[in-house]
């Protein structure tokens, strides 16, 4: 019930009385009000950056996992073709019948031709591994950025509790570090 009351109070909130007495200039409550007015929006911005960063991190994790699985499947198919090709080559070398030998050689050569040739499989698997490796390089930076964004929210919350403008502006520094880490994770500048 208290959640409903809180929501109703937000909707039916009355404007502040302009005649109400104001706290003395520079008092703790005035500074607290000033920080609270600014911090609400800033926390939302930091949380948005954290959410975007988490989305990017999730995408990178999915790329790592999916490309590993797909590359393994392709390598298994490649290996199966290589084994079959080797069997036909060995069969061609062991048979005395020239017609059968020619059929075995043609079949062995067929694994290097066509839409799913060993060369194409090799290229596809290497491409997936390259994309996976790139995502692996970027992923730690995104994780570090998430940590920085979380810390910036904590420092900003602490600034409200301690009524400290130093902590308030310090949270921007921590969030800025998070932004730099996220940019590094996206573009691998360094």
C-alpha positions in Angstrom: 0.0 0.0 0.0 2.9 2.4 0.7 4.1 2.1 -2.9 0.7 3.2 -4.1 0.7 6.1 -1.6 4.1 7.2 -2.7 3.0 7.1 -6.4 -0.2 9.1 -5.5 1.8 11.7 -3.6 4.1 12.2 -6.6 1.1 12.7 -8.9 -0.8 15.0 -6.5 2.3 16.8 -5.1 1.6 20.5 -4.4 3.9 23.2 -5.3 6.2 24.6 -2.6 4.8 27.4 -0.6 6.7 30.5 -1.7 5.9 32.1 1.7 7.5 29.3 3.6 10.6 30.2 5.6 13.9 29.4 3.8 16.9 27.9 5.6 19.8 30.2 6.2 22.1 30.7 3.3 24.8 28.0 3.2 23.2 25.8 5.8 23.4 22.1 5.6 19.8 21.7 4.4 20.2 24.3 1.7 23.3 22.6 0.4 21.5 19.2 0.7 18.6 20.6 -1.4 21.0 21.9 -4.0 22.8 18.6 -4.3 19.5 16.6 -4.4 18.1 18.8 -7.1 21.1 18.2 -9.3 21.8 14.6 -8.3 18.5 13.1 -9.4 19.0 13.9 -13.0 22.7 13.0 -12.9 22.0 9.6 -11.3 19.6 8.9 -14.2 22.3 9.8 -16.7 24.9 7.6 -15.1 22.3 4.8 -14.9 21.6 5.2 -18.6 25.3 5.0 -19.4 25.5 1.9 -17.2 22.5 0.3 -19.1 24.0 1.1 -22.5 27.4 -0.3 -21.4 25.6 -3.5 -20.1 23.9 -3.9 -23.4 27.3 -3.6 -25.2 28.8 -6.1 -22.8 26.0 -8.5 -23.4 26.4 -8.2 -27.1 30.1 -8.9 -26.8 29.5 -11.9 -24.6 27.0 -13.3 -27.1 29.4 -12.8 -29.9 32.1 -14.6 -28.0 29.9 -17.6 -27.2 28.0 -17.9 -30.5 31.1 -17.5 -32.7 33.0 -20.1 -30.6 30.1 -22.6 -31.0 29.7 -21.9 -34.7 33.5 -22.1 -35.4 33.7 -25.4 -33.5 30.8 -26.7 -35.6 32.5 -25.7 -38.8 35.9 -27.1 -37.7 34.1 -30.4 -36.9 32.6 -30.4 -40.4 36.0 -29.6 -41.8 37.7 -32.4 -39.9 35.0 -34.9 -41.0 35.6 -33.9 -44.6 39.4 -34.2 -44.1 39.0 -37.7 -42.7 36.8 -38.8 -45.5 39.2 -37.3 -48.1 42.1 -39.1 -46.5 40.2 -42.4 -46.5 39.6 -42.0 -50.3 43.2 -41.1 -50.9 44.3 -44.2 -48.9 41.7 -46.3 -50.7 43.0 -45.1 -54.1 46.5 -45.9 -53.2 45.6 -49.4 -52.0 43.3 -50.5 -54.8 44.6 -52.4 -57.9 41.5 -51.6 -60.0 42.3 -48.4 -62.1 38.6 -47.5 -62.5 38.0 -47.8 -58.7 41.2 -45.9 -58.1 40.0 -43.0 -60.4 36.7 -42.9 -58.6 38.4 -42.6 -55.2 40.7 -39.8 -56.5 37.7 -37.9 -57.9 35.8 -38.3 -54.7 38.8 -37.2 -52.7 39.2 -34.1 -54.9 35.5 -33.3 -54.5 36.1 -32.3 -50.9 38.2 -29.3 -52.1 35.5 -28.1 -54.5 31.9 -26.8 -54.3 29.9 -24.6 -51.9 31.1 -26.4 -48.7 34.7 -27.1 -49.8 37.3 -27.4 -47.1 38.8 -24.1 -48.2 35.5 -22.3 -47.7 34.9 -24.0 -44.3 38.5 -23.0 -43.2 37.8 -19.4 -44.3 34.4 -19.2 -42.5 35.8 -20.7 -39.3 38.8 -18.3 -39.3 36.5 -15.3 -39.8 34.3 -16.4 -36.9 37.4 -16.9 -34.7 38.6 -13.4 -35.7 35.3 -11.8 -34.7 35.3 -13.7 -31.4 38.9 -12.7 -30.7 38.1 -9.0 -31.4 35.1 -9.3 -29.0 37.4 -10.9 -26.4 39.8 -7.9 -26.6 37.0 -5.4 -26.2 35.0 -7.1 -23.4 37.3 -6.4 -20.4 37.2 -2.6 -21.2 33.4 -2.7 -21.2 33.5 -4.6 -17.8 35.8 -2.0 -16.4 33.5 0.8 -17.6 30.5 -0.9 -15.9 32.4 -0.9 -12.6 33.3 2.8 -13.1 29.7 3.7 -13.8 28.5 1.8 -10.7 31.1 3.5 -8.6 30.1 6.9 -10.0 26.5 6.2 -8.8 27.8 5.2 -5.4 29.9 8.3 -5.1 27.0 10.5 -6.2 24.7 8.9 -3.6 27.4 9.4 -1.0 27.5 13.1 -2.0 23.8 13.4 -1.1 24.2 11.7 2.2 27.3 13.6 3.2 26.2 16.9 1.5 29.6 17.1 -0.2 30.0 19.0 -3.5 33.5 17.4 -3.7 31.9 14.0 -3.9 29.3 15.3 -6.3 31.9 16.5 -8.8 34.1 13.5 -8.0 31.3 11.3 -9.3 31.6 13.0 -12.7 35.3 12.2 -12.7 34.6 8.6 -12.1 31.8 8.5 -14.7 34.2 10.3 -17.1 36.7 7.5 -16.5 33.9 5.0 -17.2 33.1 6.8 -20.5 36.8 6.7 -21.6 36.9 2.9 -20.7 33.7 2.4 -22.7 35.1 4.2 -25.7 38.3 2.1 -25.5 36.1 -1.0 -25.4 34.1 0.1 -28.5 37.0 1.3 -30.6 40.2 -0.2 -29.2 42.0 3.1 -29.5 45.0 2.2 -27.4 
